[in-house]
């Protein structure tokens, strides 16, 4: 028998001190980079978006991946990517914590909150 899971999470986290540093023109590059991190961890990205001071990620998490280390890896890697590529000049890092919410999908693939 195969393993089947549908573990959907919405992950939300902010810039440090909620500083409005994530300018619109470079967010797309950041989103693509985060998508690559999730893909490498066998997670499926459904949606990523954000504004100047926070991000929302809706993703299926592979059953062998734990939430807290995943978020930590995304935050560490994306912070380095932002700084190395000078995407957001005033970016000072991510906040210490995060929020995560689970969702279910019904038989017709409708999201149940």
LOLUMKE-757167 format. One record per atom (N, C-alpha, C): atom name; residue in three letters; x, y, z. Coordinates in Angstrom, 2 decimals. Atoms other than C-alpha are relative to their C-alpha. Layout:
<sites>
SITE_CA_ALA_X_Y_Z
...
</sites>
This chain:
<sites>
SITE_N_UNK_0.84_-1.18_0.00
SITE_CA_UNK_0.00_0.00_0.00
SITE_C_UNK_0.88_1.25_0.00
SITE_N_UNK_-0.72_-1.27_0.06
SITE_CA_UNK_1.21_3.50_-0.81
SITE_C_UNK_-0.48_0.94_1.09
SITE_N_UNK_0.38_-1.03_-0.96
SITE_CA_UNK_1.16_6.45_1.54
SITE_C_UNK_-0.63_1.15_-0.75
SITE_N_UNK_0.67_-1.15_0.60
SITE_CA_UNK_-1.27_9.23_0.69
SITE_C_UNK_-0.29_1.01_1.09
SITE_N_UNK_0.32_-1.08_-0.94
SITE_CA_UNK_-1.46_12.55_2.49
SITE_C_UNK_-0.41_1.24_-0.79
SITE_N_UNK_0.36_-1.29_0.56
SITE_CA_UNK_-2.98_15.92_1.77
SITE_C_UNK_0.11_1.00_1.15
SITE_N_UNK_-0.29_-0.88_-1.12
SITE_CA_UNK_-1.35_18.13_4.39
SITE_C_UNK_0.23_1.41_-0.51
SITE_N_UNK_-0.08_-1.36_0.51
SITE_CA_UNK_-2.10_21.69_3.34
SITE_C_UNK_0.18_0.98_1.14
SITE_N_UNK_-0.27_-1.03_-0.99
SITE_CA_UNK_-0.68_24.58_5.30
SITE_C_UNK_0.01_1.37_-0.66
SITE_N_UNK_-0.26_-1.39_0.35
SITE_CA_UNK_-0.91_28.32_5.01
SITE_C_UNK_1.01_0.49_1.03
SITE_N_UNK_-1.08_-0.47_-0.85
SITE_CA_UNK_2.32_29.72_6.42
SITE_C_UNK_0.12_1.51_-0.20
SITE_N_UNK_-0.09_-1.45_0.07
SITE_CA_UNK_2.58_33.41_7.24
SITE_C_UNK_1.14_0.45_0.92
SITE_N_UNK_-1.02_-0.61_-0.86
SITE_CA_UNK_5.61_35.32_8.48
SITE_C_UNK_0.36_1.38_-0.52
SITE_N_UNK_-0.25_-1.42_0.28
SITE_CA_UNK_6.76_38.92_8.58
SITE_C_UNK_1.47_0.32_-0.07
SITE_N_UNK_-1.34_-0.55_-0.08
SITE_CA_UNK_9.83_40.96_8.04
SITE_C_UNK_0.27_0.40_1.45
SITE_N_UNK_-0.37_-0.39_-1.36
SITE_CA_UNK_11.73_41.86_11.19
SITE_C_UNK_-0.61_1.36_0.33
SITE_N_UNK_0.68_-1.22_-0.47
SITE_CA_UNK_9.78_44.51_13.13
SITE_C_UNK_-1.06_0.49_-0.99
SITE_N_UNK_1.02_-0.29_1.02
SITE_CA_UNK_7.25_44.39_10.26
SITE_C_UNK_0.36_1.21_-0.86
SITE_N_UNK_-0.46_-1.09_0.86
SITE_CA_UNK_9.37_46.84_8.30
SITE_C_UNK_-0.45_-0.29_-1.43
SITE_N_UNK_0.56_0.11_1.35
SITE_CA_UNK_7.92_47.47_4.85
SITE_C_UNK_1.13_0.05_-1.04
SITE_N_UNK_-1.20_0.02_0.84
SITE_CA_UNK_10.98_46.39_2.88
SITE_C_UNK_-0.13_-0.85_-1.26
SITE_N_UNK_0.14_0.90_1.14
SITE_CA_UNK_9.65_43.85_0.35
SITE_C_UNK_-0.70_0.72_-1.14
SITE_N_UNK_0.56_-0.78_1.10
SITE_CA_UNK_9.16_46.12_-2.65
SITE_C_UNK_-0.58_-0.91_-1.07
SITE_N_UNK_0.74_0.81_0.96
SITE_CA_UNK_6.78_44.86_-5.32
SITE_C_UNK_0.85_-0.50_-1.17
SITE_N_UNK_-0.74_0.36_1.22
SITE_CA_UNK_9.26_44.85_-8.20
SITE_C_UNK_0.92_-1.22_0.16
SITE_N_UNK_-0.88_1.16_-0.17
SITE_CA_UNK_11.47_42.11_-6.67
SITE_C_UNK_-0.65_-1.17_0.73
SITE_N_UNK_0.67_1.09_-0.71
SITE_CA_UNK_8.88_39.98_-4.88
SITE_C_UNK_-0.11_-1.26_-0.85
SITE_N_UNK_0.14_1.16_0.89
SITE_CA_UNK_8.41_37.71_-7.91
SITE_C_UNK_1.25_-0.89_0.06
SITE_N_UNK_-1.25_0.77_-0.09
SITE_CA_UNK_12.08_36.64_-7.76
SITE_C_UNK_0.07_-0.75_1.33
SITE_N_UNK_0.02_0.64_-1.32
SITE_CA_UNK_11.73_35.90_-4.04
SITE_C_UNK_-0.98_-1.17_0.00
SITE_N_UNK_1.01_1.06_0.04
SITE_CA_UNK_8.55_33.87_-4.64
SITE_C_UNK_0.52_-1.21_-0.79
SITE_N_UNK_-0.54_1.10_0.79
SITE_CA_UNK_10.27_31.79_-7.33
SITE_C_UNK_1.09_-0.75_0.77
SITE_N_UNK_-1.05_0.64_-0.79
SITE_CA_UNK_13.22_31.14_-5.03
SITE_C_UNK_-0.62_-0.90_1.09
SITE_N_UNK_0.67_0.79_-1.04
SITE_CA_UNK_10.93_29.96_-2.21
SITE_C_UNK_-0.67_-1.22_-0.61
SITE_N_UNK_0.61_1.13_0.69
SITE_CA_UNK_9.05_27.77_-4.70
SITE_C_UNK_1.04_-1.10_-0.24
SITE_N_UNK_-1.07_0.97_0.20
SITE_CA_UNK_12.38_26.10_-5.52
SITE_C_UNK_0.38_-0.73_1.27
SITE_N_UNK_-0.29_0.65_-1.28
SITE_CA_UNK_13.08_25.42_-1.85
SITE_C_UNK_-1.06_-1.06_0.29
SITE_N_UNK_1.09_0.94_-0.27
SITE_CA_UNK_9.67_23.78_-1.45
SITE_C_UNK_0.06_-1.20_-0.95
SITE_N_UNK_-0.08_1.07_1.00
SITE_CA_UNK_10.08_21.77_-4.65
SITE_C_UNK_1.12_-0.98_0.37
SITE_N_UNK_-1.12_0.85_-0.41
SITE_CA_UNK_13.47_20.46_-3.44
SITE_C_UNK_-0.31_-0.85_1.21
SITE_N_UNK_0.41_0.76_-1.18
SITE_CA_UNK_11.78_19.26_-0.25
SITE_C_UNK_-1.25_-0.83_-0.26
SITE_N_UNK_1.14_0.80_0.44
SITE_CA_UNK_9.05_17.48_-2.24
SITE_C_UNK_-1.33_0.53_0.54
SITE_N_UNK_1.24_-0.65_-0.40
SITE_CA_UNK_6.40_19.97_-1.16
SITE_C_UNK_-0.59_0.65_-1.25
SITE_N_UNK_0.66_-0.59_1.17
SITE_CA_UNK_3.84_21.30_-3.63
SITE_C_UNK_-0.54_1.38_0.38
SITE_N_UNK_0.45_-1.36_-0.24
SITE_CA_UNK_3.33_25.06_-3.70
SITE_C_UNK_-1.30_0.24_-0.76
SITE_N_UNK_1.27_-0.37_0.64
SITE_CA_UNK_-0.27_26.09_-4.38
SITE_C_UNK_-0.05_1.50_-0.25
SITE_N_UNK_0.07_-1.45_0.16
SITE_CA_UNK_0.08_29.82_-3.85
SITE_C_UNK_1.03_0.65_0.92
SITE_N_UNK_-0.87_-0.84_-0.82
SITE_CA_UNK_2.60_32.35_-2.61
SITE_C_UNK_-0.29_1.44_-0.39
SITE_N_UNK_0.24_-1.41_0.24
SITE_CA_UNK_2.01_36.04_-2.23
SITE_C_UNK_0.45_0.77_1.23
SITE_N_UNK_-0.38_-0.82_-1.14
SITE_CA_UNK_2.81_38.92_0.05
SITE_C_UNK_-0.08_1.46_-0.32
SITE_N_UNK_-0.05_-1.45_0.13
SITE_CA_UNK_3.06_42.61_0.60
SITE_C_UNK_1.33_0.47_0.59
SITE_N_UNK_-1.28_-0.57_-0.43
SITE_CA_UNK_5.79_44.93_1.87
SITE_C_UNK_0.55_-0.59_1.29
SITE_N_UNK_-0.49_0.43_-1.32
SITE_CA_UNK_5.95_43.40_5.37
SITE_C_UNK_-0.30_-1.44_0.38
SITE_N_UNK_0.21_1.41_-0.33
SITE_CA_UNK_4.84_39.75_5.19
SITE_C_UNK_-0.32_-0.84_-1.23
SITE_N_UNK_0.27_0.96_1.06
SITE_CA_UNK_4.39_36.63_3.06
SITE_C_UNK_-1.05_-1.01_0.44
SITE_N_UNK_0.92_1.12_-0.20
SITE_CA_UNK_1.68_33.97_2.72
SITE_C_UNK_0.41_-1.10_-0.96
SITE_N_UNK_-0.36_1.16_0.82
SITE_CA_UNK_2.57_30.50_1.45
SITE_C_UNK_-1.06_-1.07_0.26
SITE_N_UNK_0.92_1.14_-0.14
SITE_CA_UNK_-0.04_27.79_0.79
SITE_C_UNK_0.66_-1.17_-0.71
SITE_N_UNK_-0.77_1.11_0.53
SITE_CA_UNK_1.67_24.47_0.30
SITE_C_UNK_-0.45_-1.33_0.59
SITE_N_UNK_0.14_1.37_-0.49
SITE_CA_UNK_1.25_20.72_0.60
SITE_C_UNK_1.37_-0.37_0.54
SITE_N_UNK_-1.28_0.38_-0.61
SITE_CA_UNK_3.94_19.42_2.93
SITE_C_UNK_0.15_-1.52_-0.10
SITE_N_UNK_-0.31_1.44_0.12
SITE_CA_UNK_5.51_16.05_2.17
SITE_C_UNK_-0.05_-0.63_1.39
SITE_N_UNK_0.13_0.62_-1.32
SITE_CA_UNK_4.85_13.56_5.00
SITE_C_UNK_1.31_-0.17_0.77
SITE_N_UNK_-1.28_0.14_-0.69
SITE_CA_UNK_8.57_13.28_5.77
SITE_C_UNK_0.59_1.35_0.43
SITE_N_UNK_-0.49_-1.35_-0.31
SITE_CA_UNK_8.92_17.06_6.23
SITE_C_UNK_-0.77_0.55_1.20
SITE_N_UNK_0.62_-0.62_-1.18
SITE_CA_UNK_8.25_18.70_9.60
SITE_C_UNK_-0.14_1.50_-0.24
SITE_N_UNK_0.32_-1.40_0.26
SITE_CA_UNK_6.72_22.16_9.60
SITE_C_UNK_1.07_0.97_0.51
SITE_N_UNK_-0.93_-0.98_-0.58
SITE_CA_UNK_9.09_24.04_11.96
SITE_C_UNK_1.35_0.03_-0.72
SITE_N_UNK_-1.26_-0.05_0.74
SITE_CA_UNK_12.34_22.97_10.25
SITE_C_UNK_-0.17_0.51_-1.44
SITE_N_UNK_0.25_-0.50_1.35
SITE_CA_UNK_10.77_23.68_6.85
SITE_C_UNK_-0.04_1.53_-0.01
SITE_N_UNK_0.09_-1.46_-0.07
SITE_CA_UNK_9.88_27.26_7.82
SITE_C_UNK_1.36_0.60_0.31
SITE_N_UNK_-1.34_-0.49_-0.34
SITE_CA_UNK_13.31_27.72_9.38
SITE_C_UNK_0.90_-0.01_-1.24
SITE_N_UNK_-0.82_0.10_1.22
SITE_CA_UNK_15.00_26.52_6.16
SITE_C_UNK_-0.39_1.06_-1.02
SITE_N_UNK_0.46_-1.02_0.96
SITE_CA_UNK_12.85_28.81_4.00
SITE_C_UNK_0.48_1.37_0.43
SITE_N_UNK_-0.38_-1.32_-0.48
SITE_CA_UNK_13.57_31.82_6.18
SITE_C_UNK_1.50_0.23_-0.10
SITE_N_UNK_-1.46_-0.14_0.06
SITE_CA_UNK_17.33_31.22_6.40
SITE_C_UNK_0.47_0.14_-1.44
SITE_N_UNK_-0.45_-0.02_1.39
SITE_CA_UNK_17.78_30.46_2.70
SITE_C_UNK_-0.48_1.25_-0.73
SITE_N_UNK_0.51_-1.17_0.71
SITE_CA_UNK_15.54_33.28_1.48
SITE_C_UNK_0.65_1.28_0.49
SITE_N_UNK_-0.71_-1.16_-0.54
SITE_CA_UNK_17.23_35.78_3.78
SITE_C_UNK_1.35_0.16_-0.67
SITE_N_UNK_-1.30_-0.04_0.68
SITE_CA_UNK_20.61_34.88_2.29
SITE_C_UNK_-0.17_0.37_-1.47
SITE_N_UNK_0.26_-0.30_1.41
SITE_CA_UNK_19.17_35.00_-1.23
SITE_C_UNK_-0.30_1.49_-0.18
SITE_N_UNK_0.34_-1.42_0.07
SITE_CA_UNK_17.71_38.47_-0.62
SITE_C_UNK_1.26_0.86_0.14
SITE_N_UNK_-1.20_-0.80_-0.25
SITE_CA_UNK_20.99_39.81_0.77
SITE_C_UNK_1.04_-0.19_-1.11
SITE_N_UNK_-0.99_0.26_1.05
SITE_CA_UNK_23.25_38.12_-1.81
SITE_C_UNK_-0.35_0.66_-1.33
SITE_N_UNK_0.45_-0.56_1.27
SITE_CA_UNK_21.16_39.41_-4.70
SITE_C_UNK_-0.50_1.44_0.12
SITE_N_UNK_0.39_-1.40_-0.26
SITE_CA_UNK_20.40_42.80_-3.12
SITE_C_UNK_-1.41_0.30_-0.53
SITE_N_UNK_1.37_-0.15_0.47
SITE_CA_UNK_16.68_42.32_-3.84
SITE_C_UNK_-0.73_1.14_0.70
SITE_N_UNK_0.69_-1.00_-0.80
SITE_CA_UNK_15.45_44.55_-1.02
SITE_C_UNK_1.05_0.68_0.89
SITE_N_UNK_-1.14_-0.64_-0.67
SITE_CA_UNK_18.12_47.04_0.14
SITE_C_UNK_-0.15_0.20_1.51
SITE_N_UNK_0.19_-0.25_-1.43
SITE_CA_UNK_16.58_47.74_3.57
SITE_C_UNK_-0.48_-1.22_0.78
SITE_N_UNK_0.44_1.23_-0.65
SITE_CA_UNK_15.70_44.12_4.37
SITE_C_UNK_0.92_-0.32_1.17
SITE_N_UNK_-0.78_0.29_-1.20
SITE_CA_UNK_16.81_43.32_7.92
SITE_C_UNK_-0.19_-1.39_0.54
SITE_N_UNK_0.25_1.37_-0.43
SITE_CA_UNK_15.70_39.71_8.13
SITE_C_UNK_-1.48_-0.24_0.23
SITE_N_UNK_1.38_0.41_-0.27
SITE_CA_UNK_12.54_37.83_9.06
SITE_C_UNK_-0.27_0.05_1.50
SITE_N_UNK_0.39_0.07_-1.41
SITE_CA_UNK_10.63_37.92_12.32
SITE_C_UNK_0.38_-1.36_0.57
SITE_N_UNK_-0.41_1.23_-0.66
SITE_CA_UNK_11.43_35.24_14.86
SITE_C_UNK_-0.99_-1.15_-0.21
SITE_N_UNK_0.99_1.07_0.07
SITE_CA_UNK_8.17_33.29_14.63
SITE_C_UNK_-0.72_-0.05_-1.33
SITE_N_UNK_0.84_0.13_1.19
SITE_CA_UNK_5.50_32.40_12.10
SITE_C_UNK_-1.39_-0.47_0.45
SITE_N_UNK_1.32_0.58_-0.23
SITE_CA_UNK_1.84_31.41_11.88
SITE_C_UNK_-0.22_-1.08_-1.05
SITE_N_UNK_0.30_1.07_0.94
SITE_CA_UNK_0.63_28.19_10.27
SITE_C_UNK_-1.42_-0.49_0.26
SITE_N_UNK_1.39_0.43_-0.08
SITE_CA_UNK_-2.92_27.11_9.53
SITE_C_UNK_-0.18_-1.18_-0.94
SITE_N_UNK_0.24_1.16_0.85
SITE_CA_UNK_-4.13_23.78_8.15
SITE_C_UNK_-1.33_0.15_-0.72
SITE_N_UNK_1.20_0.00_0.82
SITE_CA_UNK_-6.75_23.30_5.45
SITE_C_UNK_-0.27_-1.41_-0.48
SITE_N_UNK_0.39_1.27_0.60
SITE_CA_UNK_-8.66_20.37_4.02
SITE_C_UNK_-0.65_0.27_-1.35
SITE_N_UNK_0.65_-0.08_1.31
SITE_CA_UNK_-9.98_19.70_0.52
SITE_C_UNK_-1.07_-1.08_-0.05
SITE_N_UNK_1.07_0.99_0.10
SITE_CA_UNK_-13.33_18.01_-0.09
SITE_C_UNK_0.14_-0.83_-1.28
SITE_N_UNK_-0.06_0.91_1.15
SITE_CA_UNK_-14.08_15.39_-2.75
SITE_C_UNK_-0.02_0.73_-1.34
SITE_N_UNK_0.06_-0.79_1.24
SITE_CA_UNK_-14.65_18.14_-5.36
SITE_C_UNK_1.16_0.98_-0.10
SITE_N_UNK_-1.19_-0.85_-0.04
SITE_CA_UNK_-11.27_19.77_-4.60
SITE_C_UNK_-0.30_1.44_0.41
SITE_N_UNK_0.28_-1.31_-0.59
SITE_CA_UNK_-12.89_22.70_-2.78
SITE_C_UNK_0.71_0.12_1.33
SITE_N_UNK_-0.72_-0.26_-1.25
SITE_CA_UNK_-10.88_24.22_0.03
SITE_C_UNK_-1.00_0.15_1.15
SITE_N_UNK_0.81_-0.10_-1.22
SITE_CA_UNK_-12.44_23.76_3.48
SITE_C_UNK_0.87_0.65_1.05
SITE_N_UNK_-0.81_-0.72_-1.00
SITE_CA_UNK_-11.18_26.26_6.03
SITE_C_UNK_-0.43_-0.35_1.40
</sites>
